[in-house]
């Protein structure tokens, strides 16, 4: 199945974006994938290459150095990245959506002018600091990182964990409690610079999949943040969290699509060259059945992913974090992730013993398939969101 054959009902501009991102990814990102997986290695300077190719700051206004794309167009880039190097795709999403897009949509003119150009050019790498050791699915209510106002600064103390890009980030969008009496509210978002005193990467985490995408535990000790680095309003960080989660889920789901497309491609290729009983295994009906099911599943993922990305572009930003868009973004990543798991199970089975070997691409994709059942809100949380909306 070639890329052109899998383009669904995209218009000419969308096809051009997908093809350009795919060509860049195959040339620049795919050769990095094996080393990243083997060594949890990060290729310094790769974001600058993305920026030079026009693939960074996608949803940001060109006046700040961005590409001025919508979520659908940005999702196509993510799909191509996921197809050739899913670990890089994850780091890109953490930078371009979780951090950069959030700052662009919620930042003051001061913040946007100070940070967006560097983030769009790849001179700066961004991350999001929300999850804590004791605050995962209950990231707001159980948050313990504090921010206390002292004069014209806030003093941050606390830790964050499972932070994508944490050890390589220059800029982190950090959420901290400014009022502990308000439970899951009373939270404020801050744009912090990791070069400042009081910031420490306490550990770089080793993962089952998406290896090479740097994941870290961070610690803030009497870390000073200027008042003007508040993102949005004091005590309204929970609104930014919920709004951002919808675009995050919509933008992460295309990684699953890219992984699934690649799994189908390599399974078709392997089935044609692997021989058993004197003939290629592609001639066996059992293998043909798996390939047909994989193709159908890829098309189903594509349908919901594209549909929800388009819905994001046609929904007022003020509506994010609740209602139909909140339900559908949860549904998109839930279906994409669970279906990708099924596709990768078939892919490894088609590859047989080779698929079980660590160094095979099928194995690398298989190990990655589980993460998005957990990240950006677990499958169980997504089901709660969907059912709550339907049962109103």
N, C-alpha and C positions, 0 to 999 in steps of 0.2 A: 504494500500500500504506500504509494508516494504521497508526499505532502500535498501536492496539487489535487490528488484524488480525495483528500480528507478535509478540504477547506469549507465544507458545509455551504451555507448560503451567504458567504461574505461578499461585500461589495469590492470594487476594484482597489480602493484605497486600503481597505482592511487586508486584502490579499497581499498587497505590496508590503505592508508593515510586517505581516506574518512571515513572508518570504525573506525579507531583509533580516529580520531577527533570527530566522532559522539559519541562514547562511553565515551570519556572524557567529552564532552559537556553535555550529558544526566546526567552523574554522578555529575559533578562539577559545571556546569553553570546553568542548568535548575532549581535546587533548589533555586538559588539566584534571579530568574527572578521576582517573585511576589513582594518580598520586595523591589527590585530595582525600580519597577514600582510604588509601593504605596508611597515610601518615597524619591524618587530621591536619593537613597542610593548607595554608592560605596563600594564594598567589598575589603578592603585593603589586598594586598598580592596575589591577584588572578593572576596577571601577572607572579609572581614567580612560581606559580603552572603550568601555561601554559609553562613556560620555562623548568621546570623539566620534563614535558611531551613531550618536543621537538617541541612545537607549538608556539614558539616565534622566531623572527628573521629569518623567513622562507626563504626569498630570499637572505640572507646574507651568504657570504663565511664562512665555518666552522672555518677558522683561526681567525675570530673575535667572534666566539661563535654562529654563525648562523647555519641554517639547510641545506643551499645550495640547496634549492628547486627552481623550476621555478614558473612562475605565474600560470600556470594551476594547479599545485599541491597546491600552496598557496590558490588558489581560492576554492579548494575542502574543505580545512580547514575552510575557511570563510563561505561556504555553511552550514557546520555542525554547526558552531557557531550560524549562523542566524536561523537555524532550532530550536534550543533549548533556545537561549537567544540573541535576535537580538540587544538589547541595548549593551550587552557585545561585540557582533560582531562589532558594530560600533566603540566602543572604541579601540578594537583590530586593526581594519583597520587604524584608525587615528595614532596609535602607530607604527604598523608594516609596513605600506605602506607609508602613507603620510609623516611620519617623518623618520623612520628607513631606509626604502628602498631608499628614496631620499638622505639621508646622505651617505649611502653606495655607491650609483651610482655617486654621484657628489662631495663627500668630498675629501679633501687632505688626505695624509697618516696620518698627525698629527691629523686631526679631526676624522678619522676612528679609529685610535688606541686609542684615548682618550674617545670616546663616544660609539662606537658600542658594545664593550663587556658588558657594563652595561645595554644598551638597550636590548641586546639579552638575558640577564640573568633575566630581570625583576627588577633589582635593580633600574633602572631608567625608568621613564614613559615619553613617547614622545608625542608631539602634533605638529600641523601645524598652524601657525598664518598668515593667508592671508586676510580673510574677515574683513571689517571695517564697522562702523555704516553707513557711506555714500558710501561704495564701496562693492557691492555684485557682481552682474553679471559683472559690470565694475570694477572688483577688481584691475586691473592694472592702468587704466587711471585715476580713481578717488581716488587712494591711497593717504592718507595724512600722514601716519606715516613716519617720516624722520630719516635719519641717516647721521650725520655730522662728518667728520673725524677730530679728534684732536690728533695729535701725533700718538701714536701706538694703539689708540682706535677709535671706532666710538661711537657717542652719539645718542641713540635712544630716540625719543619722539613721542608719539601717542597712539592710542588705536586699539584693535582688538576685534571683537565680534563673537558670535556663534562658539566659539572655542571648539571643542570636546577635552576632557581631559584637558582643560585649567586650571582648579583649582587643578588638581592632578599632573600636568606635572612637571618633573624636567628639561627636555630639550624641547625647542620649536624651530622649524624652522620658523624664522620670516622674512617676506619680508618688506623692507622699501625703500623709495625713497632716492637715493643718488644724483639724478640730476632731479630737477623738470622741467627742460626745455625740457626733452625728452618724456613727456606725458606718454604713456603706457610702455615706456622703461626707462632706467635710474634707474632701480630697482635692489637692491642687496639682496641676501639671507644671513642670519646670523644664526648660531647655538648659541642659548643663554641659559644660566643657570638661572633658575627662583629663585635660592637662592640668587642671587646678588642684591644689593641695587637698587632701582628704579623700581622694578617690583611689580605690585599689581593686585590682582583679585578684580575687582570692583563689580562684582555681579555674583552669580550662577543662571542660568536661568532655569525656570520651563517650561517644554515642554508638548505638547500633547501626543507625543509618544517617544519611545526610552528613556524612563525615567530611570534614574540611570546611563546612560552614561553621564558623567559630561560635561555640556555645560556652558561656561562662557564668560564674558566680561573682557578683560585684559587691563591694562594701563601701559605704559612705560614712566617714567619721568627721563630724564637725565641718562638713563640706559647705562652703559659702556660695550662695546663689544670689545674684542681684535681683531686687524686686522686679526690675523691668524684664527679667527672663521668665516671668510667669506666662504660661500659654493659656489664653482665655482669661477667665476670672478666677480669683481666689475662691476656693471651696466649690468650684464647679467642674473639677476634674472628672467626676463621674460621668458627666454629660459627654465630654470628649472621648472617654473610654468607650462608652456604648455606641456613639456615632462611628468611631474609628473601627470598632469590631466588625461592623457590617461591611465596610469597604475592604477590610482585611480578609474576611471570609470569602468575599467575592473574588478577591485578587489572589488568594492562595489556592483556591480550587483549580485554576488552570495548571498548576504544577502537577496535580494528579492527572490531568488530561495529557500533558506532555509525557509523563512517565508511562502512562498506559499506551499511548501511541508508539513509543519506543519499544515497549515490551512486545507489542503485536508485531512490529517490524522485524525485530531480531528473532522472534519465534517462527515467523514465516520463513525467514532466511535459513535458520538452523534446520527446520524441518525438511527443507529441500536438499540440504547437503549431507545430513546425517542418514546413514544407511543401516538398516537392520533387515535380516532375512533376505539380503540381496536386492533391496529396493529402498528408495528414500522414505523416511517415515511420513512424509507428506502424503503418500499414497494410501495411508491407513485411515479408515473412517473415524477411528477414535481421535486421531490428531486433527483431522479435518473438522470434527465436531467442536473441539476446543478452540480452534482458530476462528470458526464461525461465531462462537459465543463471545470470544474476546472482541471481535470486530463490532458486534452488536452492542456490547457493553461500552466500547469506546464511543460509539455514536450516541449512546444514551447520555454519557457524561458530557459530551460536547453540547448536546441539546440544552441541558439544564445550566451548564456553566455559561454558555453564550447568552442564554435567555436572562439570567440573573445579572450578568454584567451590563447588558442593555437596560435592564430595569433600574440598575443603580444610576445610569446616565439620565434616566427619565424620571427620577424621583428627587424631590426637593431635599437638599441636605438636612433641613430641619426635621425631616421625617425619619432620618436614620436613627437606629437605636430602638425602634418600636414598630409595631404594626406589621404590615405585609412585607416590607422590605427586610425587616429584622427576621421574620420567619423564613423568607425565601433565601436569604444569604446563608442562614444556618442549614437549610435543606440542600443547598448547592454543595457546600463543602462536605456535608455528611454523606450525601449520595456519591459524590466524586471519590471520597476517601474509601468508603466501604466497597465500592465497585472496583476500585483500583486494587484493593487487596485480593479480590476474586480473580482479577485479570492476572496479577503477578503469581498467584498460586498456580494457575494454568501454565503460565510462561515457564516457571521452574520445572513443572512436570514434563512439559514438552522437551526441555533441555536435559532432563534426566539427571544422571550423575554429574554432568558438566554444570548444570544449574545449581547443584549443591556446593560447588567449589567456590570459595571466598572470592577468588580473582575473576570470576565470570561476571559479565555485565548483568546477566539475569539475576545473579545473586545480589549484586549491588542494588538493583532496582527493588528486589524483594525485601531487602532489609530496610529500605526507605519507606515502604508502603504503609507502615504502621503509624508513623508520626502524626499524620493529619487526622487520625482518630482521636488524638490527644491534644495537639496544639490548636490554638485559636478557639478554645472551648471544646471540651470533650464531646464525643458522640452522644453521651447521656445528657449533657447540658443542651445540645442542639435539639434533641428530642423533646426536652422540657419546653424550650422556646416555641417549637412548632406546635405542640399539643396545646400549650397555653393560649396561643393565638387562635387556634381552630375551635377551642372549647369556650371561648368568651360568650 
